[in-house]
Amino acid sequence: MPTSAAIWVEWHGDAVRWRTAAHDAETWMHATAGLLHEPCGRLYAMLPLARYDSRARRYWGAVLWAARWPPARGLFGWLARRHRSNDTA
């Protein structure tokens, strides 16, 4: 288990040089391109994701509740098969 690890990135005109260090050993890598990802702890809170209004939540709640009822499950399956057969024709 490494006690410490580090990554250094050197950007050159047409190349990237990566240096990683762990267990007191260093590794150098050369590449023509590089992608550096910095994790964001609150990513989904910052994105403008769609939100359901109260009517949509009530509708989908009713659909999901009905899907647990065997006759409704058969109806949903029939509708899906009917829609799928129209798409392939």
Buried (B, 14 or more C-beta within 10 A) or exposed (E): EEEEEEEEEEEEEEEBBBEBBBEEEEEEEEEEEBEEEEEEEEEEEEEEEEEEEEEEEEEEEEEEEEEEEEEEEEEEEEEEEEEEEEEEE
